Amino acid sequence: MVPGGVDRSGEYRIIPALLALIARLALRDEIHVFALRQEARPAHWDLAGARIHNIGSGATVLRAIRAIRTEHRSSAFHLVHSIWSGAPGFVAVAAAATLRLPCLIHVAGGELTALRDIGYGGRLKWRGRVREAAVLRAASTVTAASAPMITALGQLGIPATRLPLGVDLNIWPPREPVRRDIGMPARLIHVASLNRVKDQPTLLRALASLAQLGVDFHVDIVGEDTLQGEIQGLAHRLGLTARVKFHGFLPQVLLLPLVQSAHLMLISSRHEAGPLAVLEAAVAGVPTIGTTVGHIAEWAPDAAIAVPVGGSAALASTIAEVLANEDLRLRIAREALRRAAQEDADYTARSFQAIYTKLIARANTEI
């Protein structure tokens, strides 16, 4: 069960780590993926070895539960797994309960967060808080991508297992870090949708300060623009137009060489469960400097460098420090590569399959 990320193109409007997981699971089992609103109208298609059932708009939750039950009558499922809690998780636990099946919930985003000033998070309103509590307590097992997410779940009294959504090394081949020519401009990259939670204003203010420090650099910003040019306008006002290039969304085949050419990945988010961009950069030999969220928080200081959320001055000074110390940059990059390659997409699939086996065996003994 997913909100989306499984577009029939296989290239656009997708979540690469999700497709990598589905493809690996489908090698061993029959996988059906129910997407809430990948498209506005109900539809079906095949992708990554799985059958995709798009529910579409209009009474989506009820129709999704009904669709799972209908497919179960055709060929019985062994369990229900939701990537994300929230609405997909509610559908998953409700369908699993009516079918008496085990249910696995993977917390993958802002389900546990409430950032009121930007209207972000699953716990903003009382209905969301009640829903999240009900979903997570009804699940047979809960997993999440990073240590901070496990801590957040623990604070809610929910035991959970850390399980990152790893990188597909067939698409992102591991690459040893490359020493930078100090005489050339530093190449920096930021991969994230332009939206409030990714906090690109903090990133741009840090870049403006970096320029004032005399650092020569170029930044590639990759991601769908959901703010109608607001971030590009801020870059212009900060005098960054010549230094920053906005690419919009790029498919993996175009993103890979851009990341490989970078010296640092920059993350400015106010919240992240992961993010995958850190892992993709790591296997490409590129270390990350970013805010204390997700993988950055759990990897710092050995495999990433963390700065406070919203700390544009700290971000600028840290970038300058790392660019001036090539041995430090390479040391962090090598450790990041080791960790990301160790917990790749194959690792993720094996780990989920092991959980499936335990849940199904437990369910069979309870019949």
N, C-alpha and C positions, 0 to 999 in steps of 0.2 A: 504494500500500500504506500503510495507516494502522492505528494501534491502535484507534481509534474516532473520535468527534467528528462522525459523519455520521448522527445519529438521524433516523428517518423523519419525525419531527415538523417538522424544519427549524428548531426554536426551542429545544428543550431537549436537553441532552447533546450539544451541538454545539461545534465550534470555528469561530467566525465567519470568521476569515481563511482557513481551509481550504475552507469552502463558497464563499467569494468566489473563490478560486483555481479550484476545480473548475468553477464556473459559467462563468468566462471561458475556460478551456481547452475546455470542451464546446461553445462557440460555433464552434470551428474543427475539432475532432477528436472522434472517438468515444472517450469516457473510461469506463473501468471502474474502480471503486474497491473494493478488497478490504479489509474491516475485520476485524481479528482477533476482537474481542469486543464489538462494539456491543450485541449482544444475546446471551443465553446459548445460543440455538438458531440453527442455520443458517437464513438467510432472504435474500430478494432484494427490492429496491425501487428506485424511481427517485427521484433527488434532484438538484437543481441541474443538470439536463440530463445527468446521468451515471447509469449503472447501478451500484447498490451491491450487493456480494456480502458478506454477513455470514457469517464462518466459524463463530463460536460456540465454546463450551467443549469440551474433550476432544481431545487430539492436534492442537491448533490449528495449530501450525507446519506439520506434515506435510500436513494437509488444506488449508491455505492454498496451499502450493506446488502441490499436486495441482489445486486449483481454478483457479489461474492457467494451468497447463498445459492443462487441459480447455477453458477459454475460448479459449485460443490456437488450439486445433485447430478451433474453430468459426469464428473470425475472427482472423487472425494479428495479434498486437501488434507494434509497432515498437520499443518500449522499456518498461522497468519503472522506476517512480519511487516511492521510499519517502519519506514525510514522517515523520521519526524514523529513527534507526538502531535499535539494540536488536533486539527480536524482529521488528518489521516490516522492518527493514533486512536481517536475516538471511534472511527469506522472499524479499525482493526479489532479493538477489544470488544466492541459490540457484536461484530460478526462472529468472532471467535467464541464468545460466550453463548450465542444462540446455537452454534454448531458443536459446542463442547470440545473446542480445540485449544491447544496452547497458543499463546500470543507473545511475540517478542516486539518490544518498542525500542527503537534507536533514537535518542535525543540528538538532533543534528543541527539545531539553529537557536533561535531566540525564545524557545518555549518557556524557559525558566526565568526570563528577564522582564524587567519593567523599566524602560527608559521613557519617563513620562514627557519630558520636554520635546521629544521627537516622535512620540506616539508609537514606540516600538516595543514589542515583547508580548509573549503569551500570557503574562501575569499582570497586564495593565489594569484589567477590570475584574470584578468579582466573578463573573461568569467564566473568564479564562482561568482564573485561579482554581475554581471548583472543577472545571473540565480537566485541567492538568493533573490535579490531585486524583481524580477518579480514574483517568487513563493510566497513570503511572502505577497506582495501587492495584489496578485490575490486571496489569500485565504479568505474565508468567516470569519474564526476565526483562531487565532494562539494561541497555548499553548506551555509551556515549563516547565521543571521539577523543576527548582529552581530559587530563587530570583536573583542570578547573571545573569542567562540567560534572565530573564525578563528585567533586567537593560540593558543588551546588545541589546536586541530587541528595547527597548525604545530609545536608542541612535541612532538607525537606523530609528526612526520614526514609528515603528511597535507596536501598542498596543497589549498586550498579557496577557493571564491568566496563573498564576502559577498552574501547575497540575502535581505533581510527579507521576512517575510510581511505585506504591506501591508493597510491598512484599506480597506474598501469605501466609497467616498465617496458612493455612492447611498444608503447606510444612515446613514453618518456624514458629513453635508454639512460642508465646511470652514466654520468660523465664526471671525471675528476675535475676539481676546480682549476681554473687557468689563471696563472699569475698576471696581474694587471700591469700594463705599461704606465708607470706613474706620470709620464710626460703627456699622456693623452687624456682627454676629458673623461670623467667617470660616467659610466652608463648605469642609470638607475631605472627600476621598473616597478610599477604598481599595478596589480591585477585585481580588480574588484568592480562591481557595478557602482555607478555613481549614485549614491543614495545617502540618507542621513546617518545610518548606523556605521557606514564605512568611513565617515568623517573626513572627506577629502579636504575641507577647509584647513584642518590641522596639518595635513600633509603639505598643502601649498604654502601655508605660513612658514612651515619648517624649511621648505625649499627656498623661499625668499630670504630667510635668515642665512641659509647655506650660501647663497649667492653673495650676501653681504660679507661673509667670512672669506670671500675670495676663492672659493672652491669652483673649479670648472667642471660642469656636469651637463648631461642631457637626460631627460626623463621620458620614458614611454608609459603612458597611462592607458590601460586596456580594460574595457568594460562597458556594458550597456549604460547609456545615459538615461536615468529616470527623473532627472531634475531640470530638463528642458534648457540646457546650456548654462545653468547657474555656475557650475564649477569652472567651465571655460571662461566665463566672464570674470570670475575672481582671479584666475590665472593672469588674465590681461591686466587687471587693475594692480596686481602685485608685480608687474613687469617681468613675467615669466614666459611670455609668448614665444620667444626665441629658444627657450630651453626645454619646453614641454610640448610633447606631441600626444594628442588624444586620438586613439585608434578606433574607439567604439568596441563592440564585441568582435572577437576574432575566434575562428574555429581552431582546434588544437594544432592542426598542421601549420598554421601561420603563427600561432602563439609560441610554439616550441623554439624556433630559431631566435625569436625576439628575447625570450627568457635566457637562452644560452649565451646571448651576446651581452647580457647584463653583468654588472659587478655586485649589485645589491638588490634584493627585493625589499620594498618598503610597504609596511602595513600601518594604517592609522585608525583602525576600527575601534569603536567603543565596545563592541561585543563580537566574539567569534566562538563557535564551537570547535572549529579547526584552526585555520582555514586550509583548504586544499592547495591554494596558491603557494603557501609556505612549503608544502611537501613537494610540489612540482618543481619549484625553484631549487630545493635541496638536491633532488636527484639530478638536476641539470648543473650542479656544482656551484650554485649561487646561494649565499647565506642571506638571512633575513634580519632586518632591524625593524622593530615595530612595537606597538603598544602591548601592554601586559594582558594579553587575551589568548585563549586557546593554546595551540602548540607553541606559540612564542613564549608564553608564561611558563610552560612546563619544560621547555628546552633551554631556557636561559639559565646560566650565562654561557654554557659550553657549546650549544648548537644553534643559538640565536641570541640576539641582544634585545632586551625589553626596556621600554621607557614608559612613563606614566601615561594613561589614557588622557588625551587632550593636551599633552605636553609638547607643543611645537618647538619650544626652545631646546628641550632635552633631545628631541628627535634630531634637530639640526646639528647640535654639538656632537651627538653620538655618531651620526653619519660622517661628519668631518674627521672625527677621531679614528674611525675604522678605515676610512679611505687613506689616511696618513700612515696606517700601520698594516702593511700588506701581509705580514706574517700572521697577525691576528685575524684578518679577514679569511685567509686560507685555512687557518686552524678551525675556525668556526664552520666554514663551508664543508670541510672534510667530515667533521662530526655530524653535521646536519645530513650529509649524504649517507653516512653509515646508518643513521636512525631511520631515515625515510625509506631506504632500500630494504632495510630489515622488516619494516612493517608496510610492505607494498600491497597491491591489490590481491595477490595470491594469498598473502597472510590474512587479509581481511576475509576472503572467501572461506579459507580453511577454518578460521575462528568461528565464523557464523555457522558453518556446517557442523562443527563440534557442538555448538549450543543447540542447534536443531536436533541433533541425535539425542542429546540428553533430555530435551523437552519431550520429544516423541516417545522415548523409552519410559519417561515418568508418566506420561499420559496413558500409555498402554497398561501400565501396572495399576492405574487407578480405575480402569474400566471394570 
